[in-house]
């Protein structure tokens, strides 16, 4: 499919329809209107000081906001320059030409993809940018979320490590080396949660691939015919002071960022209840995905 798109004629339309440049110019205008405002460093610093700048979760938040700001800055700069280049005010550089071609084909420009995340289309990518930013914005300027959208983090492993550190510091005598993650799948979905857990974090937005979920019994079941992905209820992820092996009756379910399962998209295992032997689900290749697109 990519090859077919790449060999399409790139010249401007000679007929009566809109030219590629006109379409992309209008698209750039729309995106600039919807693009979130920049984070002001002094505002972010003041809020972090108030929340506790040395708290491990707040350190993680600062790192995520720094990365999000880089993406927002790059997108704003590219779109602004692209409009000027289409108008003829500045020269159309190689990067701007790539942005124009990709935006016309509804794909993510190479420069943006390098500093952000993988996405199948530009529409999905931009929607994710707005949603990711919304979580960071409400966390720093309003309050810590009751339920976290783990898909919206650049570094979800860092998020879980920060939570482990937070729990370890709350318990005198606990050492980070002996503290491990554990979890429990709740019966509620995000909308039903009204408060944060006493310890650990609530996570939503995970999809089961290769299995279904029995919400009442909180266990894995066979998938519904013709349903590829099943949305999992909220998962309570917390830390325990034990390095002992987990219950062998639980299925160790790997969590991946995207449907393409590689070591680069692997995040962590979660343990799930099952009536069948865990081997049954291993042979099915059951996994949890943060994103199905």
Number of C-alpha atoms within 10 A of each C-alpha: 5 8 7 7 10 12 8 9 8 10 9 11 12 8 7 6 8 11 14 17 20 15 13 23 23 12 15 20 14 11 15 16 9 11 18 16 13 12 15 9 10 9 12 17 14 12 15 19 13 9 14 13 16 11 17 20 20 20 15 20 21 18 14 20 20 13 15 22 19 14 19 21 14 15 20 18 12 20 21 15 18 26 23 15 18 18 14 10 11 12 13 18 12 9 14 20 15 16 22 26 19 19 21 18 18 16 20 25 21 12 16 18 14 11 14 16 15 15 17 11 15 17 14 15 20 17 13 16 19 15 14 20 22 13 16 21 16 12 16 20 12 10 11 16 16 15 22 21 19 21 20 23 23 19 14 18 14 18 21 22 18 19 23 24 18 18 21 21 15 11 10 8 9 15 12 16 10 13 18 16 20 16 18 16 20 15 15 13 16 17 8 10 13 9 10 15 14 7 14 20 22 25 21 19 21 25 22 22 20 20 21 22 19 14 15 8 11 17 17 21 18 11 17 13 7 6 11 14 18 18 17 24 21 25 23 19 20 21 23 16 17 14 11 8 6 12 10 10 15 17 25 21 19 17 21 24 26 19 15 13 14 10 8 10 15 18 19 16 17 20 19 17 19 19 12 14 13 18 12 13 20 14 8 11 13 20 22 29 28 22 16 15 12
